[in-house]
Amino acid sequence: MEIAQNHLFSTIKEVILQARQRVYRMVNSSLLETYWQIGRLIVEDEQRGKARADYGKNTLITLAQQLTNEFGKGFDESNLRNMRSFYRVFPICDTLRHELSWSHYRLLIRLDSEEKRQYYLNESVLNNWNSRMLQRQINSLAFERILVPENHQNLRISVQNIIKDPYIFEFLGLPSDNKNTEFEIETAILDHIQHFLLELGKGFAFVARQQHIVTETSDFFIDLVFYN
């Protein structure tokens, strides 16, 4: 009986982890696309200005203040500049690798050549580097030396790494002080996805939120329906 129960627990645990992975990927993809769109709008707005440099600087300061007042942290002038660079460096939204987080892309846009950028991007995806490992490889000049990455098994991308990313907290409107409960995080994620799907309009429907109690842990699942 105990063996059967352990097998049941392991199976359910895997189902829960896979469901969380899907939800977190959706949030991360939405964040990247949102930041890319903001960067595009900033660049297009600047290009319409006559004194482009001064115009852009003043606009970003004002815009950062307005967005911060409305949405809180995550939209300061520095991050808006990152979004602008994000769009300039990756001008085609469909080519973005959603396996990577905003923290990855903030490091990639600072690199000084396209060849170097593509190397670190591809290696991050291929080797499941989290942003800490990517920073470590950049600092160690891995591209220049073309070294085989060191053993970094404990630094791979995981749900825990993604969900603790401060940009995810800011994107969901949560304080990034690590005091949020798992319930609060998952609820915020589902709220965001529900709003996102409803904004898409025709072709998408938010059907239901279901709560399942498994091993004394509350886990939320979302039923999505696409219709013609």
Secondary structure as UniProt FT lines:
FT   HELIX           2..47
FT   HELIX           52..71
FT   TURN            73..74
FT   HELIX           77..89
FT   HELIX           93..95
FT   TURN            98..99
FT   HELIX           102..108
FT   TURN            109..110
FT   HELIX           114..127
FT   HELIX           131..139
FT   TURN            140..141
FT   HELIX           142..145
FT   HELIX           153..155
FT   HELIX           159..163
FT   HELIX           166..171
FT   TURN            172..173
FT   HELIX           182..200
FT   TURN            202..203
FT   STRAND          204..214
FT   TURN            215..216
FT   STRAND          217..226
//
